[in-house]
Amino acid sequence: MAQQAYMTETADGGSGPERPGSRLRRLMHRLLAPWRGDAGIWRRGAVLAGFALLLALVMLLHAHVPNTVGNLGSLTETFLPWLGVFVPVLLLLGLWRKSAITLIAVLLPAIVWLNLFGGLLTDKSNGGGDLMVATHNVNADNPDPVGTARAVASSGADVLALEEVPAGEVSVYARALAPTYRYHAVEGTVGLWSKYPMSGVRAVDIKLGWKRAMRATVATPEGPVAVYVAHMPSVRVKLKAGFTARQRDTSADALGEAVADETLPRVILLGDLNGTMNDRSLNGVTSQLRSTQGAAGSGFGFSWPASFPMARIDQIMVKGVAPESSWTLPRTGSDHLPVAARVNLDTRS
């Protein structure tokens, strides 16, 4: 009986094993049957095909989308990976409309998206690294600062940066993190906690008028590393002004200048940059440093909003060190997810 389940009638009236190719041909025949003899398949779906071509052009030429009106270019680049959602939608609509030109046209945005983001679909991490770092925007309105501090400390990070620390809660975070980190420094609303000694601590002027960035030298077993912590101004989506990010852009340029003036060869930047690696407005920073997520992460590493992450605006970026792995940490009481990375400071080999 088991053998008969895999028997089919042959051309000479007998029976024999069914070939996999025969099943595939029958399946294709059933799928294409409704399309045969339909001359309209090459006329229907012109609007869908046009939308597919427009989608491909936006993704391919995103750097040329102007920022003059509501910073539309930066808004597009912030959520650029999500434009890929339209590809399967167009594919299904093309099948429903029985439109051959739509199915052909939808190949273009699919290819462009894979070229831009296909590399992020694979796991590029490995088990190496001699320093683990983490960063977390803890949210000034966090209802559980102690729990948040303990959660990120339990990650095993050797160096931890926190952003949006209210002045009245600095001591709360310091006490919660003291059992794990012997050294720490706070400048304004950003702070750095380390298992290794720190020196050269100073605020970094990012043209805000108050302190939201800092720099310190961390004396790791592999030698000194310049660690920057930054919290760029928030971007806003306003009804009349669109996507406003002028202050963020000015601060990003100032941070880029500070990194460019750094004298130590090994640099790590931790913080909430309120922008993605695709955002042209962060070029002053991204042109000098590598994203650990892009180089050694698994997936997109979206960090905001924590309830349904849609963009990676919390960044770990490096220069003079080798990223080994990068990932997001479990959710805390903040509206951001913490992000972490392991890096190799000894790049001589």
N, C-alpha and C positions, 0 to 999 in steps of 0.2 A: 504493500500500500504506500509506503514511504517513497518508493521508487516511482510509482505512478504519478505522484504529485509533481514530478519534474519531467513528465513525458508530454509530448505534443504530437499531433498528427503531422507526418512528413508528406512530401510531395507525392510519393508513390502509394499513399494510403496507409502506410505503416506508422509506426510510432518510434520515437527516439528521444534522446535528451534534448531539452529546449536550450538553444544557444542564447547567451546573454545579448548578442547583437540582435537577435530576433525580437526580444522583448523591447530593446531600445528603439528599434524601427517602428514597432507597433505604438509605443508611447509617443514618438514624434509624429506619427501619422494622426493619432487622435488629437494632439495639440495643434497641428497645422491644418487639420481638416476645415475648421470654420474660416480660415483665411484663404483657402484655395478658391479661385474663381471670383474673388472679391477685388474688383479693379480699384475700389476706393481706398485700399490700404495705403496707397501712395499719395492720396489727396487729403485724407483726414489728418487732423492733429497738427496742423501748421503752427497754431498758437502754442501748443505744448512744446513743439520742436524749437520754436523761437525762445521760449522761456528756458529750455535746456541750454541753448547756446549762450543766452545772457548769463545764466548761472555760471557756466564755464568761464566766461570772460571776467566776471566779477572776482572769481577765485584766482584766476590766472593773473589779472592785472590789479589786484587789491591795493597795491602800493600807489596806484594812480587814482584811486577814488579820492576826490578832493576833501580836505578838512575845512574848507572855507565856510561851509554851511553846517553848523551844529556838530562839527568834528565827525562827520559821517564816515570818513576814512578810518579813524581810530575805532569807532563803534563797530564797523564791519570787521576789522582785524581782531577785535577782542573776542568776537563770537564766530570767527571764520570757520573753525572746525564744524560748527553746527549747520553750516550751509550744505554739508553732505547729506543731511536728513532729507533734502528735497530730491536726491537722486532716486531712492527707491519709490518715493511718491510719484515721480514722473514716470518711472518704469511701470508701475501698476496702472497709472492712467493711460499710458500708451497701449498696454495690453487690453484694457477695458475698451478703449476707442478703436482697437484693431488698427493702430497707426504704425506703419513701418518706418516712416520718417522720424517719428518720435523715438522709437526704439534705437534707431541709429544715432540720433542726435544726443540721446542721454548717455551714450558712451563717452562723450567729450567731458562733461563735468565729473563723471566717475573716474576717468583717467587723471584729470587734473587734481582731484581730491586725493587720490591714492599717491600721486607724486608729491603732494604737499605733506600729507599726514600718514601715509602708509607705514612709514618707519616707526611711528609711535604705537602701532598695533602689535609690535613684537616686544618681547622682554629682552632688554639690552643689559640688564644688571648681572653682576657676578658677585662672588663672595669676598672680594678683596676689600682693601681700604684700611688705613691706619688711623682715621679720624672720622667720628660721626658728628654731624652737625644737624641742628633742627631750628626751625623758626615758627612762630605762632603769633598772629594777631589775636590777642586774648579778648578783645572787645571791652570797651570802657564800661558797658552795662552788664558785664558777665555776672550772673547771679551766684556763681560758685568759683571764685578765684582760687581758693585753696585746692579744690578738687581739680581744677584746670592745671594748676602748677604741678601738682603731684602726678597727674596723668602724663604730661609732657616729660617730666623728669624720669618717669619709669620707662621711657623709650630707650634709654641707654645712651643718649646724646652726650658727647664730651663737651660740646659747646652749644649753648642754647640762647637764642635771641627771642625777645618778646617785644611786641609792639602794642600801642594803645593801652599802656599801663597808666591808670589814673594816678595823680600825685598822692591822693589819700590812701592808695592801696599798694604803694611800692613796698612798704614794710611787710604787708601781708604776703606778697609774692616772695620777698626776701626770706622770711621765716620758713615758708613752705618749701623753698628750694635749698635752704642752707644744708640739710643733711646730705644732699647730692653734690652741690657745687660749693667749693670753698671760696671761690673768687667771683665777684660780680661788680658791675658798675652800671649806673643809670644816668642817662642824659635826657632830661625832659620826659617824654612819654615812651622812650625806647630804652631797653636794657639788655645787657649781655651777661650771661652766667657761664662760668667755665670751671672745669676740673683742673685747669692748668693756670699758672700765674699770668696776670695781664699787666701791661704797662702801656704808656703812651695813650692813655684814654683821653679822648676829647670829643666835643660836639663837632659835627660837620654842618656847615651852613648850606642849607638847601633853599635859601631865599624865601623863608616863610615868616620870619620874625619871631619864631619860637622853635624850640629844639625838638626835632623829630628824626634825627640821624646822628650816628656816632661812629667812631672808629677806635679800635684798640689793637695792640699787638699781643697775640696769645703765644706764650712760650711752650709750644708742644714738644714732645720728646724728639721729633724730627726737625726741630728748629722753629724760628719765629714765623708767624703767619699774620698778615694784616686782615682783620675781620671788621667788616662794615655792617652796620645795622641801619636800616632805613624804613621809614613809613611815608610813602608819597601821599600827597593830598588826595582826597577822594574825588572821583569823577562823578558827575551828576547828569541825569537825564531829565531835562526840563521841557515843559510843554512848548515854550516859546523859543528857547535857546538851543534845544536839541541836546546833544552829548557834549557837555562842557568840561573841558579838561585843561584849560590854559595854565592854571596854577600848577597842576601835576606835571605838565610838560616843562615848565620853567624849573621846577625842583629836580626833575630827571636830568636836565642839562647840567645843573649845578653838581649833582651827584656824579655824573660822568666826568666832570672836570676834576673832582676830588680823587676819583679812582685813577685818572690819567696822571695825576701828580704823585701817586703813591710810589715810594722808593723801594719797598720790599717786593721781591719777585713773586711771592705767593700771596694771593688775595682771595678772600671769600666774602661774598655779599649775601646777607640774609635779610629778608624783610618782605613787607607788603608793598609792592610797587604799584598797585592799583592799575595794572596793565599786563598784557601778555607778551610773550616773546615776539609775537607777530606785529605788535603795535609799533608803528614807525616812530611815534613820539618818544619811545624809550631808546632810540638808536644810540644816544650818547652813552648809554650803559651797555646795551646788548652788543654793540660793535666791539666792545673790549673784553667781555666775559662770556663764558659758556654756561648754558643752562644744564644743571645736573640731570634734570628730568629728560631733556632732549637727548643728552649724550648717553645716559645710563639708566633711564627709567623704564617703567613698564606701564604702557597706556599714556593717557593725556595728563594724569595727575591733577585733575581739576580740584581747586581748593575752596571755591566760593560760588554761591552761598552754601554753607555746611548742610542745610536741609536737602538741597538738590544741586550739587556742584555743577556749574556750567562753564567756568573759566578758571584758568590757573593764573591768579594775580599775586599769589604768594610765591616768591622765588628764592631759589638757592643758585647762585652763580659763582663761577670760579675762574681764576687765571693762575697759571703756573702750577696747578695741581691737577690730578687725573680723577674725574668722576668715576666711581665704581658702581654705585647703585643709588636710586632715588625713589621715594614713595611718599604717600600721604599717611598720616597717623590717624587713629580713631577720633571721632568727634568729641569735643569737650563742650563746655557751656558757652563757647563763642559762636559767632556766625561764620567763622572761617575754620577750615580744617588745618591742623598743624602739618607741616611738610618736613621731611628729613632726607638726609643723603649721607652716604659714606664716600670718602675721597681718599686717594692715595697721595700723601705728601712727598714721598720719595719717588720722583719721576726719572731717576737716572737710568733705570733699567729699561 
